[in-house]
Amino acid sequence: MDDIYMLADTIIFNRIGGNLKAARLKQNITQPSLADAADIFTFLSEEK
């Protein structure tokens, strides 16, 4: 196991992203449905 404090930020981000992707796939959640649940599209459309 790597010491998390010794890892570069990009490696940590990639690991977090991989864990999120695995959790979504395990629960059969798509990226768009996750964004809908988080209300991200509404937030992005309000910025324009």
N, CA, C and O atoms as CSV, one atom per row, in Angstrom:
chain,resi,resn,atom,element,x,y,z
A,1,MET,N,N,0.848,-1.188,0.000
A,1,MET,CA,C,0.000,0.000,0.000
A,1,MET,C,C,0.884,1.238,0.000
A,1,MET,O,O,1.813,1.347,0.800
A,2,ASP,N,N,0.592,2.168,-0.898
A,2,ASP,CA,C,1.359,3.407,-0.972
A,2,ASP,C,C,0.946,4.361,0.133
A,2,ASP,O,O,-0.216,4.408,0.538
A,3,ASP,N,N,1.923,5.123,0.614
A,3,ASP,CA,C,1.626,6.176,1.573
A,3,ASP,C,C,0.970,7.315,0.798
A,3,ASP,O,O,1.603,7.914,-0.071
A,4,ILE,N,N,-0.278,7.617,1.100
A,4,ILE,CA,C,-1.043,8.610,0.337
A,4,ILE,C,C,-0.382,9.986,0.373
A,4,ILE,O,O,-0.542,10.778,-0.556
A,5,TYR,N,N,0.348,10.267,1.426
A,5,TYR,CA,C,0.989,11.576,1.559
A,5,TYR,C,C,2.212,11.711,0.659
A,5,TYR,O,O,2.711,12.817,0.453
A,6,MET,N,N,2.691,10.606,0.129
A,6,MET,CA,C,3.858,10.634,-0.750
A,6,MET,C,C,3.472,10.622,-2.234
A,6,MET,O,O,4.340,10.746,-3.098
A,7,LEU,N,N,2.186,10.476,-2.531
A,7,LEU,CA,C,1.728,10.388,-3.913
A,7,LEU,C,C,1.503,11.777,-4.509
A,7,LEU,O,O,1.177,12.731,-3.802
A,8,ALA,N,N,1.683,11.862,-5.816
A,8,ALA,CA,C,1.395,13.111,-6.530
A,8,ALA,C,C,-0.114,13.322,-6.590
A,8,ALA,O,O,-0.892,12.369,-6.554
A,9,ASP,N,N,-0.508,14.579,-6.683
A,9,ASP,CA,C,-1.939,14.913,-6.728
A,9,ASP,C,C,-2.653,14.193,-7.867
A,9,ASP,O,O,-3.771,13.709,-7.689
A,10,THR,N,N,-2.020,14.120,-9.033
A,10,THR,CA,C,-2.675,13.487,-10.182
A,10,THR,C,C,-2.951,12.011,-9.929
A,10,THR,O,O,-3.972,11.487,-10.374
A,11,ILE,N,N,-2.067,11.349,-9.228
A,11,ILE,CA,C,-2.289,9.934,-8.916
A,11,ILE,C,C,-3.454,9.791,-7.946
A,11,ILE,O,O,-4.283,8.892,-8.089
A,12,ILE,N,N,-3.515,10.674,-6.968
A,12,ILE,CA,C,-4.627,10.638,-6.012
A,12,ILE,C,C,-5.942,10.911,-6.728
A,12,ILE,O,O,-6.933,10.225,-6.477
A,13,PHE,N,N,-5.966,11.912,-7.625
A,13,PHE,CA,C,-7.184,12.214,-8.385
A,13,PHE,C,C,-7.613,11.026,-9.230
A,13,PHE,O,O,-8.801,10.711,-9.301
A,14,ASN,N,N,-6.660,10.366,-9.870
A,14,ASN,CA,C,-6.977,9.202,-10.698
A,14,ASN,C,C,-7.552,8.070,-9.859
A,14,ASN,O,O,-8.485,7.391,-10.286
A,15,ARG,N,N,-7.005,7.867,-8.677
A,15,ARG,CA,C,-7.524,6.811,-7.796
A,15,ARG,C,C,-8.939,7.136,-7.326
A,15,ARG,O,O,-9.802,6.259,-7.302
A,16,ILE,N,N,-9.178,8.383,-6.957
A,16,ILE,CA,C,-10.519,8.788,-6.532
A,16,ILE,C,C,-11.506,8.607,-7.686
A,16,ILE,O,O,-12.601,8.078,-7.497
A,17,GLY,N,N,-11.107,9.054,-8.888
A,17,GLY,CA,C,-11.957,8.893,-10.064
A,17,GLY,C,C,-12.253,7.436,-10.356
A,17,GLY,O,O,-13.381,7.079,-10.698
A,18,GLY,N,N,-11.247,6.605,-10.223
A,18,GLY,CA,C,-11.440,5.170,-10.441
A,18,GLY,C,C,-12.401,4.570,-9.434
A,18,GLY,O,O,-13.230,3.729,-9.782
A,19,ASN,N,N,-12.291,5.002,-8.183
A,19,ASN,CA,C,-13.206,4.512,-7.153
A,19,ASN,C,C,-14.633,4.971,-7.417
A,19,ASN,O,O,-15.577,4.203,-7.231
A,20,LEU,N,N,-14.797,6.225,-7.851
A,20,LEU,CA,C,-16.136,6.717,-8.171
A,20,LEU,C,C,-16.735,5.958,-9.348
A,20,LEU,O,O,-17.912,5.596,-9.329
A,21,LYS,N,N,-15.922,5.720,-10.370
A,21,LYS,CA,C,-16.399,4.992,-11.547
A,21,LYS,C,C,-16.812,3.572,-11.162
A,21,LYS,O,O,-17.848,3.081,-11.611
A,22,ALA,N,N,-16.011,2.921,-10.340
A,22,ALA,CA,C,-16.334,1.559,-9.906
A,22,ALA,C,C,-17.634,1.537,-9.107
A,22,ALA,O,O,-18.452,0.632,-9.270
A,23,ALA,N,N,-17.821,2.531,-8.246
A,23,ALA,CA,C,-19.056,2.596,-7.450
A,23,ALA,C,C,-20.262,2.826,-8.347
A,23,ALA,O,O,-21.315,2.222,-8.143
A,24,ARG,N,N,-20.110,3.716,-9.359
A,24,ARG,CA,C,-21.225,3.969,-10.291
A,24,ARG,C,C,-21.568,2.710,-11.062
A,24,ARG,O,O,-22.742,2.373,-11.211
A,25,LEU,N,N,-20.549,2.008,-11.556
A,25,LEU,CA,C,-20.801,0.801,-12.330
A,25,LEU,C,C,-21.439,-0.281,-11.470
A,25,LEU,O,O,-22.327,-1.001,-11.926
A,26,LYS,N,N,-20.987,-0.391,-10.235
A,26,LYS,CA,C,-21.544,-1.389,-9.327
A,26,LYS,C,C,-23.022,-1.122,-9.058
A,26,LYS,O,O,-23.813,-2.056,-8.926
A,27,GLN,N,N,-23.391,0.152,-8.976
A,27,GLN,CA,C,-24.776,0.518,-8.713
A,27,GLN,C,C,-25.552,0.805,-9.998
A,27,GLN,O,O,-26.720,1.191,-9.950
A,28,ASN,N,N,-24.892,0.614,-11.155
A,28,ASN,CA,C,-25.513,0.827,-12.461
A,28,ASN,C,C,-26.016,2.265,-12.609
A,28,ASN,O,O,-27.133,2.496,-13.072
A,29,ILE,N,N,-25.187,3.217,-12.215
A,29,ILE,CA,C,-25.520,4.633,-12.331
A,29,ILE,C,C,-24.703,5.221,-13.475
A,29,ILE,O,O,-23.480,5.080,-13.500
A,30,THR,N,N,-25.365,5.873,-14.414
A,30,THR,CA,C,-24.657,6.500,-15.522
A,30,THR,C,C,-24.201,7.899,-15.127
A,30,THR,O,O,-24.729,8.485,-14.182
A,31,GLN,N,N,-23.229,8.427,-15.846
A,31,GLN,CA,C,-22.729,9.771,-15.559
A,31,GLN,C,C,-23.846,10.823,-15.688
A,31,GLN,O,O,-23.968,11.675,-14.808
A,32,PRO,N,N,-24.666,10.792,-16.759
A,32,PRO,CA,C,-25.750,11.782,-16.855
A,32,PRO,C,C,-26.767,11.675,-15.710
A,32,PRO,O,O,-27.232,12.697,-15.205
A,33,SER,N,N,-27.117,10.448,-15.295
A,33,SER,CA,C,-28.085,10.326,-14.203
A,33,SER,C,C,-27.480,10.789,-12.885
A,33,SER,O,O,-28.187,11.323,-12.030
A,34,LEU,N,N,-26.171,10.587,-12.715
A,34,LEU,CA,C,-25.496,11.090,-11.524
A,34,LEU,C,C,-25.497,12.615,-11.512
A,34,LEU,O,O,-25.710,13.234,-10.469
A,35,ALA,N,N,-25.260,13.218,-12.675
A,35,ALA,CA,C,-25.285,14.679,-12.788
A,35,ALA,C,C,-26.690,15.220,-12.528
A,35,ALA,O,O,-26.850,16.251,-11.875
A,36,ASP,N,N,-27.698,14.528,-13.037
A,36,ASP,CA,C,-29.089,14.940,-12.770
A,36,ASP,C,C,-29.388,14.891,-11.273
A,36,ASP,O,O,-30.003,15.803,-10.720
A,37,ALA,N,N,-28.948,13.822,-10.634
A,37,ALA,CA,C,-29.201,13.678,-9.202
A,37,ALA,C,C,-28.494,14.769,-8.405
A,37,ALA,O,O,-28.991,15.212,-7.370
A,38,ALA,N,N,-27.336,15.195,-8.889
A,38,ALA,CA,C,-26.577,16.242,-8.201
A,38,ALA,C,C,-27.000,17.636,-8.642
A,38,ALA,O,O,-26.516,18.633,-8.106
A,39,ASP,N,N,-27.905,17.710,-9.621
A,39,ASP,CA,C,-28.400,18.982,-10.144
A,39,ASP,C,C,-27.294,19.810,-10.788
A,39,ASP,O,O,-27.307,21.038,-10.718
A,40,ILE,N,N,-26.338,19.131,-11.415
A,40,ILE,CA,C,-25.203,19.809,-12.038
A,40,ILE,C,C,-25.620,20.533,-13.311
A,40,ILE,O,O,-25.185,21.659,-13.552
A,41,PHE,N,N,-26.461,19.900,-14.131
A,41,PHE,CA,C,-26.863,20.529,-15.386
A,41,PHE,C,C,-27.597,21.832,-15.137
A,41,PHE,O,O,-27.416,22.794,-15.883
A,42,THR,N,N,-28.406,21.880,-14.124
A,42,THR,CA,C,-29.124,23.103,-13.785
A,42,THR,C,C,-28.143,24.194,-13.406
A,42,THR,O,O,-28.282,25.341,-13.832
A,43,PHE,N,N,-27.158,23.841,-12.610
A,43,PHE,CA,C,-26.135,24.806,-12.183
A,43,PHE,C,C,-25.356,25.327,-13.384
A,43,PHE,O,O,-25.112,26.529,-13.486
A,44,LEU,N,N,-24.968,24.455,-14.280
A,44,LEU,CA,C,-24.177,24.862,-15.447
A,44,LEU,C,C,-24.993,25.736,-16.398
A,44,LEU,O,O,-24.468,26.684,-16.982
A,45,SER,N,N,-26.258,25.418,-16.548
A,45,SER,CA,C,-27.087,26.199,-17.477
A,45,SER,C,C,-27.397,27.582,-16.913
A,45,SER,O,O,-27.676,28.505,-17.678
A,46,GLU,N,N,-27.355,27.744,-15.601
A,46,GLU,CA,C,-27.610,29.053,-14.989
A,46,GLU,C,C,-26.443,29.999,-15.181
A,46,GLU,O,O,-26.624,31.215,-15.122
A,47,GLU,N,N,-25.232,29.465,-15.414
A,47,GLU,CA,C,-24.056,30.307,-15.580
A,47,GLU,C,C,-24.036,31.027,-16.923
A,47,GLU,O,O,-23.383,32.062,-17.052
A,48,LYS,N,N,-24.726,30.508,-17.909
A,48,LYS,CA,C,-24.679,31.077,-19.274
A,48,LYS,C,C,-25.488,32.334,-19.387
A,48,LYS,O,O,-25.552,32.933,-20.461
